[in-house]
Amino acid sequence: MEREIIQTLDGSTTIQIKEWDECYHSKHGAIQEAQHVFIKNGLSLFQNREVSILEIGFGTGLNAFITFLEGRKMNQSIEYVGVEAYPISAEELISMNYVEELNATDDKGQFEKMHQCNWEEKMVLSKDFTLTKRKQFFEEIDDLNRYDLIYFDAFGYRVQPELWSTAIFKKMYESLKDKGVLVTYAARGVVKRSMIEVGFTVEKLAGPPGKREMFRASKSQ
Protein backbone atom coordinates (compact mmCIF):
# COMPACT_ATOMS: atom_id res chain seq x y z
CA MET A 1 0.00 0.00 0.00
CA GLU A 2 1.17 3.50 -0.81
CA ARG A 3 2.41 5.49 2.16
CA GLU A 4 3.44 9.12 2.47
CA ILE A 5 4.78 11.41 5.16
CA ILE A 6 2.41 14.24 6.08
CA GLN A 7 2.56 17.10 8.55
CA THR A 8 -0.14 17.18 11.22
CA LEU A 9 -1.76 20.33 12.58
CA ASP A 10 0.67 20.72 15.51
CA GLY A 11 3.64 20.65 13.11
CA SER A 12 4.73 17.09 13.85
CA THR A 13 4.82 14.41 11.16
CA THR A 14 3.06 11.11 10.69
CA ILE A 15 2.71 8.39 8.07
CA GLN A 16 -0.48 8.18 6.03
CA ILE A 17 -1.65 5.00 4.30
CA LYS A 18 -3.40 6.51 1.31
CA GLU A 19 -5.50 3.49 0.34
CA TRP A 20 -7.11 3.43 3.79
CA ASP A 21 -7.04 7.20 4.42
CA GLU A 22 -5.55 6.19 7.77
CA CYS A 23 -2.59 7.66 9.67
CA TYR A 24 -0.23 6.34 12.31
CA HIS A 25 -1.08 9.39 14.45
CA SER A 26 -3.83 11.99 14.47
CA LYS A 27 -3.89 14.49 11.63
CA HIS A 28 -4.90 17.06 14.25
CA GLY A 29 -1.53 16.70 15.95
CA ALA A 30 0.64 13.61 16.35
CA ILE A 31 2.53 14.89 19.40
CA GLN A 32 -0.57 16.44 20.98
CA GLU A 33 -2.43 13.13 20.66
CA ALA A 34 0.41 11.14 22.23
CA GLN A 35 0.78 13.60 25.10
CA HIS A 36 -2.95 13.64 25.85
CA VAL A 37 -3.89 9.99 25.43
CA PHE A 38 -0.82 8.13 26.62
CA ILE A 39 1.00 10.54 28.95
CA LYS A 40 -1.71 12.68 30.59
CA ASN A 41 -4.26 9.87 30.88
CA GLY A 42 -1.87 6.93 31.25
CA LEU A 43 1.74 7.42 32.32
CA SER A 44 0.95 10.26 34.74
CA LEU A 45 -1.01 7.80 36.92
CA PHE A 46 2.28 6.10 37.84
CA GLN A 47 4.51 8.99 38.93
CA ASN A 48 7.50 8.35 41.19
CA ARG A 49 7.47 4.59 40.76
CA GLU A 50 8.52 1.71 38.55
CA VAL A 51 6.16 1.05 35.64
CA SER A 52 6.04 -1.62 32.94
CA ILE A 53 4.42 -0.61 29.64
CA LEU A 54 3.20 -2.55 26.62
CA GLU A 55 2.63 -0.57 23.44
CA ILE A 56 0.33 -2.07 20.83
CA GLY A 57 1.69 -0.59 17.60
CA PHE A 58 5.29 0.65 18.07
CA GLY A 59 5.15 2.32 14.64
CA THR A 60 7.14 5.53 14.40
CA GLY A 61 8.47 5.29 17.96
CA LEU A 62 6.78 8.57 18.93
CA ASN A 63 4.96 7.17 21.97
CA ALA A 64 8.08 5.42 23.22
CA PHE A 65 10.22 8.54 22.79
CA ILE A 66 7.75 10.83 24.56
CA THR A 67 7.48 8.26 27.36
CA PHE A 68 11.27 8.24 27.68
CA LEU A 69 11.32 12.04 27.96
CA GLU A 70 8.32 12.37 30.29
CA GLY A 71 9.32 9.44 32.49
CA ARG A 72 12.52 11.26 33.34
CA LYS A 73 10.49 14.26 34.54
CA MET A 74 8.17 12.03 36.60
CA ASN A 75 10.99 10.14 38.32
CA GLN A 76 9.92 6.82 36.85
CA SER A 77 11.83 3.64 36.14
CA ILE A 78 10.28 2.26 32.95
CA GLU A 79 10.34 -1.13 31.27
CA TYR A 80 8.90 -0.54 27.79
CA VAL A 81 7.83 -3.26 25.36
CA GLY A 82 6.67 -2.27 21.88
CA VAL A 83 4.90 -4.73 19.59
CA GLU A 84 4.91 -4.12 15.83
CA ALA A 85 4.23 -6.52 12.95
CA TYR A 86 5.31 -4.15 10.15
CA PRO A 87 8.23 -1.86 11.13
CA ILE A 88 8.63 1.45 9.35
CA SER A 89 11.48 1.90 6.88
CA ALA A 90 14.74 3.77 7.47
CA GLU A 91 13.63 6.35 4.91
CA GLU A 92 10.38 6.97 6.79
CA LEU A 93 12.23 7.29 10.08
CA ILE A 94 14.51 9.99 8.69
CA SER A 95 11.43 12.02 7.75
CA MET A 96 10.01 12.05 11.29
CA ASN A 97 10.60 15.42 13.00
CA TYR A 98 9.83 14.45 16.60
CA VAL A 99 13.24 15.29 18.04
CA GLU A 100 13.00 18.86 16.73
CA GLU A 101 9.32 19.37 17.60
CA LEU A 102 9.86 18.10 21.15
CA ASN A 103 12.97 20.28 21.61
CA ALA A 104 14.88 17.10 22.43
CA THR A 105 18.08 17.57 20.42
CA ASP A 106 20.18 16.29 23.32
CA ASP A 107 18.25 13.00 23.14
CA LYS A 108 18.38 12.55 19.37
CA GLY A 109 20.74 9.61 19.79
CA GLN A 110 18.28 7.87 22.09
CA PHE A 111 15.48 8.18 19.54
CA GLU A 112 17.74 6.74 16.85
CA LYS A 113 18.77 3.87 19.13
CA MET A 114 15.10 2.99 19.63
CA HIS A 115 14.87 2.20 15.93
CA GLN A 116 18.35 0.79 15.43
CA CYS A 117 18.30 -1.72 18.30
CA ASN A 118 17.69 -5.37 17.53
CA TRP A 119 14.23 -6.84 17.68
CA GLU A 120 13.51 -9.29 20.52
CA GLU A 121 16.43 -7.95 22.61
CA LYS A 122 16.17 -5.73 25.67
CA MET A 123 18.15 -2.51 25.27
CA VAL A 124 19.13 -0.21 28.13
CA LEU A 125 18.57 3.38 26.97
CA SER A 126 19.30 4.90 30.38
CA LYS A 127 19.52 3.79 34.00
CA ASP A 128 15.74 4.26 34.20
CA PHE A 129 14.50 3.11 30.78
CA THR A 130 14.72 -0.21 28.96
CA LEU A 131 13.16 -0.99 25.59
CA THR A 132 12.29 -4.33 24.01
CA LYS A 133 10.79 -4.32 20.52
CA ARG A 134 8.90 -7.44 19.49
CA LYS A 135 8.12 -8.11 15.84
CA GLN A 136 4.83 -9.83 16.43
CA PHE A 137 1.17 -9.90 15.46
CA PHE A 138 -1.11 -8.71 18.23
CA GLU A 139 -2.99 -12.00 18.36
CA GLU A 140 0.32 -13.73 19.21
CA ILE A 141 0.76 -11.83 22.48
CA ASP A 142 0.67 -14.21 25.43
CA ASP A 143 2.04 -12.22 28.38
CA LEU A 144 0.38 -12.84 31.75
CA ASN A 145 0.10 -10.29 34.60
CA ARG A 146 3.17 -8.44 33.37
CA TYR A 147 2.27 -4.80 32.66
CA ASP A 148 1.04 -1.82 34.66
CA LEU A 149 0.01 0.12 31.56
CA ILE A 150 -0.94 -0.63 27.95
CA TYR A 151 -0.86 1.96 25.18
CA PHE A 152 -3.37 0.59 22.69
CA ASP A 153 -2.48 2.44 19.48
CA ALA A 154 -3.56 0.07 16.72
CA PHE A 155 -4.95 1.31 13.41
CA GLY A 156 -8.57 2.37 13.73
CA TYR A 157 -11.61 0.13 13.94
CA ARG A 158 -12.84 1.47 10.60
CA VAL A 159 -9.95 -0.14 8.70
CA GLN A 160 -8.91 -3.04 10.97
CA PRO A 161 -11.84 -4.05 13.21
CA GLU A 162 -10.18 -7.39 13.97
CA LEU A 163 -7.57 -5.58 16.07
CA TRP A 164 -10.34 -4.32 18.36
CA SER A 165 -12.03 -7.67 18.97
CA THR A 166 -13.00 -9.34 22.23
CA ALA A 167 -10.23 -11.89 21.62
CA ILE A 168 -7.59 -9.16 21.43
CA PHE A 169 -8.87 -7.35 24.52
CA LYS A 170 -8.88 -10.63 26.43
CA LYS A 171 -5.15 -10.84 25.72
CA MET A 172 -4.75 -7.24 26.88
CA TYR A 173 -6.64 -7.96 30.10
CA GLU A 174 -4.52 -11.03 30.80
CA SER A 175 -1.31 -9.10 30.06
CA LEU A 176 -2.04 -6.49 32.73
CA LYS A 177 -1.28 -6.77 36.42
CA ASP A 178 -4.16 -6.29 38.85
CA LYS A 179 -5.13 -2.60 38.87
CA GLY A 180 -3.38 -2.20 35.51
CA VAL A 181 -4.65 0.36 33.00
CA LEU A 182 -5.17 0.43 29.22
CA VAL A 183 -5.50 3.75 27.39
CA THR A 184 -6.52 4.30 23.78
CA TYR A 185 -7.62 7.12 21.52
CA ALA A 186 -10.70 5.07 20.53
CA ALA A 187 -14.23 5.76 21.81
CA ARG A 188 -16.55 3.50 19.78
CA GLY A 189 -19.39 1.72 21.50
CA VAL A 190 -18.40 -1.62 19.99
CA VAL A 191 -14.90 -1.25 21.44
CA LYS A 192 -16.29 -0.44 24.89
CA ARG A 193 -18.54 -3.51 24.80
CA SER A 194 -15.60 -5.77 23.93
CA MET A 195 -13.56 -4.31 26.80
CA ILE A 196 -16.37 -4.79 29.31
CA GLU A 197 -17.01 -8.33 28.09
CA VAL A 198 -13.51 -9.44 29.09
CA GLY A 199 -13.68 -7.77 32.51
CA PHE A 200 -12.45 -4.19 32.10
CA THR A 201 -14.01 -1.22 33.86
CA VAL A 202 -14.18 1.49 31.19
CA GLU A 203 -14.07 5.27 31.59
CA LYS A 204 -14.91 7.74 28.84
CA LEU A 205 -12.57 10.74 28.98
CA ALA A 206 -12.15 13.94 26.99
CA GLY A 207 -10.25 13.19 23.80
CA PRO A 208 -7.18 14.83 22.25
CA PRO A 209 -7.47 17.78 19.84
CA GLY A 210 -9.87 16.91 17.02
CA LYS A 211 -11.48 14.02 18.90
CA ARG A 212 -14.29 14.42 21.43
CA GLU A 213 -13.70 11.32 23.57
CA MET A 214 -11.28 8.48 24.39
CA PHE A 215 -11.32 5.39 26.63
CA ARG A 216 -9.35 4.35 29.69
CA ALA A 217 -9.93 0.77 30.88
CA SER A 218 -8.89 -0.64 34.25
CA LYS A 219 -8.35 -4.20 35.47
CA SER A 220 -9.35 -5.21 38.99
CA GLN A 221 -9.79 -8.72 40.30
NORVEN-V387491 format. One record per residue. N is the residue number from 0. SS is DSSP state (~ for helix, > for strand, _ for the rest). PSI is psi in whole degrees, -180 to 180 (none if undefined). OMEGA is omega in whole degrees, -180 to 180 (NA if undefined). Layout:
BEGIN
N & SS & PSI & OMEGA
N & SS & PSI & OMEGA
END
This chain:
BEGIN
0 & _ & 144 & -178
1 & _ & 134 & -179
2 & > & 147 & 175
3 & > & 154 & 177
4 & > & 129 & 177
5 & > & 158 & 176
6 & > & 133 & 179
7 & _ & 175 & -170
8 & _ & -18 & 176
9 & _ & 7 & 178
10 & _ & -16 & 180
11 & _ & 158 & -174
12 & > & 163 & 170
13 & > & 174 & 177
14 & > & 131 & 178
15 & > & 132 & 172
16 & > & 107 & -168
17 & _ & -38 & -178
18 & _ & -36 & -179
19 & _ & -14 & -168
20 & _ & 49 & -176
21 & > & 140 & -178
22 & > & 157 & 175
23 & _ & -33 & 179
24 & _ & 167 & -176
25 & _ & 136 & 174
26 & _ & -21 & -179
27 & _ & -6 & 178
28 & _ & 103 & -178
29 & ~ & -49 & -179
30 & ~ & -42 & 180
31 & ~ & -41 & 179
32 & ~ & -47 & -179
33 & ~ & -43 & -180
34 & ~ & -42 & -176
35 & ~ & -51 & -173
36 & ~ & -52 & -169
37 & ~ & -32 & 180
38 & ~ & -61 & -177
39 & ~ & -44 & -174
40 & _ & 5 & 179
41 & _ & -76 & -174
42 & ~ & -37 & -176
43 & ~ & -16 & 178
44 & ~ & -12 & -172
45 & ~ & 35 & -177
46 & _ & 149 & 175
47 & _ & 40 & 179
48 & _ & 168 & 174
49 & > & 143 & 179
50 & > & 136 & 176
51 & > & 132 & -172
52 & > & 136 & 170
53 & > & 124 & 175
54 & > & 126 & 177
55 & > & 97 & -177
56 & _ & 72 & -177
57 & _ & -40 & 171
58 & _ & -120 & -176
59 & _ & -11 & -176
60 & _ & 2 & -178
61 & ~ & -48 & -177
62 & ~ & -39 & 179
63 & ~ & -42 & -178
64 & ~ & -44 & 178
65 & ~ & -39 & 178
66 & ~ & -40 & 176
67 & ~ & -47 & -178
68 & ~ & -46 & -176
69 & ~ & -33 & 178
70 & ~ & -34 & 178
71 & ~ & -40 & 179
72 & ~ & -34 & -175
73 & _ & 8 & 178
74 & _ & 50 & -178
75 & _ & 146 & 169
76 & > & 118 & -168
77 & > & 129 & 167
78 & > & 117 & -173
79 & > & 127 & 177
80 & > & 123 & 180
81 & > & 125 & -179
82 & > & 131 & -178
83 & > & 127 & 179
84 & _ & -29 & -175
85 & _ & 86 & -178
86 & _ & 149 & 177
87 & _ & 162 & -178
88 & _ & 164 & 177
89 & ~ & -36 & 179
90 & ~ & -41 & 179
91 & ~ & -40 & 180
92 & ~ & -44 & -179
93 & ~ & -30 & -177
94 & _ & -8 & 179
95 & _ & 134 & -174
96 & _ & 28 & -173
97 & ~ & -38 & -180
98 & ~ & -46 & -179
99 & ~ & -46 & -176
100 & ~ & -25 & 178
101 & _ & 5 & -178
102 & _ & 47 & -174
103 & _ & 40 & -177
104 & ~ & -37 & -179
105 & ~ & -19 & -179
106 & ~ & 16 & 180
107 & ~ & -41 & -179
108 & ~ & -33 & 180
109 & ~ & -39 & 177
110 & ~ & -43 & 179
111 & ~ & -39 & 179
112 & ~ & -34 & 179
113 & ~ & -35 & -179
114 & ~ & -26 & -176
115 & ~ & -20 & -176
116 & _ & 155 & -178
117 & _ & 146 & 174
118 & _ & 148 & 177
119 & _ & 11 & 178
120 & _ & 135 & 178
121 & > & 130 & 178
122 & > & 135 & 177
123 & > & 111 & 179
124 & > & -31 & 176
125 & > & 178 & -180
126 & _ & -16 & -177
127 & _ & 12 & -177
128 & > & 121 & 172
129 & > & 149 & -180
130 & > & 131 & 169
131 & > & 121 & 176
132 & > & 132 & 178
133 & > & 122 & 176
134 & > & 102 & -164
135 & _ & 145 & 170
136 & _ & 148 & -174
137 & ~ & -34 & -178
138 & ~ & -10 & 179
139 & ~ & -6 & -179
140 & _ & 131 & -179
141 & _ & 28 & 177
142 & _ & 150 & 179
143 & _ & 124 & 174
144 & _ & 46 & -173
145 & _ & -32 & -168
146 & > & 147 & 173
147 & > & -29 & -170
148 & > & 136 & 174
149 & > & 128 & 168
150 & > & 109 & -179
151 & > & 99 & -172
152 & _ & 42 & 177
153 & _ & 164 & 172
154 & _ & 155 & -170
155 & _ & 158 & 180
156 & _ & -34 & -178
157 & _ & -37 & -176
158 & _ & -27 & 179
159 & _ & 69 & -178
160 & ~ & -25 & -179
161 & ~ & -21 & 179
162 & ~ & -9 & -178
163 & ~ & 26 & -174
164 & _ & 165 & 175
165 & ~ & -39 & -180
166 & ~ & -41 & 179
167 & ~ & -44 & -179
168 & ~ & -26 & 173
169 & ~ & -42 & 176
170 & ~ & -39 & 178
171 & ~ & -45 & -180
172 & ~ & -46 & -179
173 & ~ & -29 & -179
174 & ~ & -26 & -177
175 & > & 148 & 168
176 & > & 165 & 173
177 & > & 137 & -175
178 & > & 13 & 175
179 & > & 164 & -173
180 & > & 141 & 172
181 & > & 131 & 176
182 & > & 144 & 180
183 & > & 153 & 177
184 & _ & -16 & -173
185 & _ & 155 & 177
186 & _ & 32 & 178
187 & _ & 146 & 178
188 & ~ & -40 & -179
189 & ~ & -33 & 177
190 & ~ & -44 & 179
191 & ~ & -42 & -179
192 & ~ & -38 & 178
193 & ~ & -40 & 179
194 & ~ & -47 & -179
195 & ~ & -38 & -178
196 & ~ & -34 & -178
197 & ~ & -3 & 174
198 & _ & -5 & -180
199 & _ & 148 & 164
200 & > & 125 & -170
201 & > & 130 & 174
202 & > & 142 & 172
203 & > & 122 & -177
204 & > & 165 & 174
205 & > & 137 & -177
206 & _ & 176 & 177
207 & _ & 174 & 178
208 & _ & 131 & 179
209 & _ & -3 & -179
210 & _ & 128 & -172
211 & _ & -40 & -172
212 & > & 164 & 175
213 & > & 169 & 179
214 & > & 146 & 166
215 & > & 126 & -176
216 & > & 138 & -176
217 & > & 147 & 178
218 & _ & 128 & 173
219 & _ & 135 & -178
220 & _ & none & NA
END
